[in-house]
Amino acid sequence: MSKINLSVDIAGIKMQNPVTTASGTFGFGLDYLDYFDVNQLGAVVTKTITINRRMGNPPPRIIETPSGLLNSIGLANPGIDEFIQSTLLDLEHIKAPIIVSIAGDTEEEYVELAERLDKVDKIAGIELNVSCPNVRMGGIQFGVCPEQVNRLTKASAAATQKPLIVKLTPNVTDIVEVACAAVEGGARSLSLINTLLGMSIDINKRKPVLANNVGGLAGPAIRPVAVRMVWQVAQAVDVPIIGVGGICDYRDALEFIMAGAASVGVGTWNFVNPTACVDIIEGLRCFCLEQGVKDINELVGCSWK
């Protein structure tokens, strides 16, 4: 049998295959140990970490929608201290690269998180979740303003030597402008997209279903939007892209790869099929074999190159 190369390089992070996990849908990798060997993944992206422990938003905070999931978890996490002192010890058995997602209410919090994680050898890279409200700007999301994204990326990049991945929000007018601002600020990779802002209303109670009123829409429903945004951004930047949004099987993953993503992140479908990631890896391998593709990187951006 011909050997297929599935390995990719994301800003210096060597991945044995292009499949990773979307932040917030895989915990810290521990919840899936009973289903498959996590070390088969290209990388593990953790749930988002903040300076202090967060309990998250009150329930109900997650509901199913047609072809998707609406959530308002509120970045529930143990905080940076417990993550470094305790959680990381539980991750020692994971040999796949670990990318830690971080978020803050201020630029200074992002910088502090980047500085502290920079000293942790176990961590391969840092993902900036810029979909969080900047409290000093009246609650506006960092990621909707190119200037804010640029400034935040520069400050964070200066605080760490680890590869910095900026995860972009789709809730903007021009995703390409924001992407270019992140790259100019020092992003060595981009992840897109995060969830689309949505709402569901209980017509009997006559009020929003989510306690927080609005939440992030994820799942298959957003995939065409995500593929389009990856396609646009890939033609405008020269850094590797991680494509995220509604990936359920290897066919979905290939759409992102052919649109220009060097890697893909599986999110909501982990809840439906706990072995989705490894199923996708095998599907990609079989597709390449059947199509005579010796290296998965040959397919990156092939829809427009």
PyMOL commands that set and color helices and strands:
alter all, ss='L'
color gray80, all
select helices_A, chain A and resi 38-40+80-90+107-118+135-137+142-144+146-157+175-184+220-234+250-259+269-272+276-291+296-299
alter helices_A, ss='H'
color red, helices_A
select strands_A, chain A and resi 8-10+13-15+19-21+44-45+62-65+68-71+98-102+123-129+164-167+189-192+196-199+201-202+207-208+214-218+241-244+263-266
alter strands_A, ss='S'
color yellow, strands_A
deselect
rebuild
show_as cartoon
